[in-house]
């Protein structure tokens, strides 16, 4: 059956729902089966899934600089994101760490303007500032940001927040490297394959904590693999067949969805963090609007 462009767009717009689940599911993997064994199995299953869904790109069309910087930044995202969630001290802090990571939509557009020739209006800076202010709300616990209390809060687990910020930077860089250098090839299967090798090596070398194997943990791992692979698959299909501008707007609601899912799945409190997510969404939307003609 031939799908219309609007139907393809609707399919692509479901990807943010899967992304919104990812923070809670990775945290649940850490709590049940451990981040070492959990992500080793997760990326093995996800790799098989995306291999059947996408196949491999034509490697000869990818330049050396993309292998180094493009794939390197994608792997950097996976590592920093997973570690930041695994070392979070609670469900609420995991949600806060996830919110820091959701700076990536604004950073992606901002990097595109700085390095990739994307034209934008001057008020893109307002969008970036609003998104950053939303993150400061998360970290300070106040709508009117108290920077002293924000710093005190960050100091309770600075590495988790630092890695989450780098995950956002890496993903924004990956998005721009892919647009500039991938020559239309889809590197999804390669990325998941590399993640599979890296996280299985981490587990075999006992470099990350693992817990006792359980069927509940395995179930969460399988669900997470399908969510991750599904997010890539749905988004890629929508990008190829649908209206990418509408999908871009939908992606900016991922932080809000993440907060809602976290409140149910990992016991995180919504309060100020939820409204900070709205601020991040608003900031990201302003950034997108600033690039429109």
Order of alpha helices (4+ residues) and beta strands (2+ residues): alpha-alpha-alpha-alpha-alpha-alpha-alpha-alpha-alpha-alpha-alpha-alpha-alpha-alpha
